[in-house]
Amino acid sequence: MVVTSGGIDKLEAYKRLKMPEVWFWQDGKLSIYHLRVADNAVSYEQISSDELLPSLDIAFLTHCIDIPNHVEAAKTFRQAL
C-alpha cells in the first residue's frame, strides 16, 4: 500500500514497482486503486473499499482525515477501533 498526494499519472510508476494497492488523497477525496493481473496484462482498477483491509471504514477514515487537529483525528479514529 502506498499513500500519496500524487496523481493518476503516478500509477504507471507504481505498476512497475508492483505495488498491490495505491491510495491517492486529492481535493479532500480518497481514491483507492488495486493492482490487477489478467491475461498477462497488469493494470490498476479503482475500488471503493480496501481489499487488503476489508473491514476498514473508508468514509470514517476520510472523516478523520478532515479533522484539522491531528491529535483529535487520531483519538477519534482510535476510539472507533
C-alpha positions in Angstrom: 0.0 0.0 0.0 1.3 3.5 -0.9 -0.4 6.7 0.3 0.5 9.6 -1.9 -0.7 13.0 -2.9 0.4 12.3 -6.5 -1.9 12.0 -9.4 -3.2 9.2 -11.6 -0.1 9.5 -13.8 2.0 8.0 -11.0 0.1 4.7 -11.3 2.4 3.7 -14.1 5.4 4.1 -11.8 3.7 2.1 -9.0 2.7 -0.5 -11.5 6.4 -1.1 -12.4 7.1 -1.5 -8.7 4.2 -4.0 -8.4 2.6 -2.1 -5.5 -0.6 -4.1 -4.8 -2.6 -1.0 -3.7 -2.2 2.7 -4.0 -4.2 5.4 -2.2 -4.5 9.0 -3.5 -5.7 11.9 -1.4 -6.7 14.8 -3.7 -9.1 17.6 -3.2 -10.4 16.2 0.0 -11.2 12.8 -1.6 -9.6 9.4 -1.1 -9.2 7.2 -4.2 -8.0 3.6 -3.9 -6.5 1.6 -6.7 -5.8 -2.2 -6.6 -3.3 -3.9 -9.0 -4.9 -6.5 -11.2 -3.3 -9.1 -13.4 -5.4 -10.7 -16.1 -4.3 -12.4 -19.3 -0.7 -11.1 -18.9 -2.0 -7.6 -18.6 -1.2 -5.6 -15.5 -3.3 -2.5 -14.6 -4.9 -0.7 -11.7 -8.6 -0.7 -11.0 -10.2 1.9 -8.9 -12.0 0.2 -6.0 -14.5 1.6 -3.4 -13.1 -0.3 -0.4 -9.7 -1.6 0.6 -9.2 -5.2 -0.4 -6.2 -5.6 1.9 -8.1 -4.2 4.9 -11.8 -5.0 4.0 -13.2 -4.0 7.4 -11.7 -0.5 7.2 -14.5 2.1 7.0 -13.2 4.4 4.3 -15.9 7.0 4.9 -15.0 7.2 8.6 -11.3 7.3 7.8 -11.9 10.2 5.4 -13.9 12.0 8.1 -10.9 11.6 10.5 -8.5 12.9 7.9 -10.7 16.0 7.5 -10.4 16.8 11.3 -8.0 19.8 11.4 -6.4 18.8 14.7 -4.3 15.7 14.1 -4.3 14.7 17.8 -8.1 14.8 17.8 -8.3 13.0 14.5 -6.1 10.1 15.8 -8.1 10.0 19.0 -11.4 9.8 17.1 -10.1 7.1 14.8 -8.7 5.0 17.7 -11.9 5.2 19.7 -13.8 3.7 16.7 -11.5 0.7 16.5 
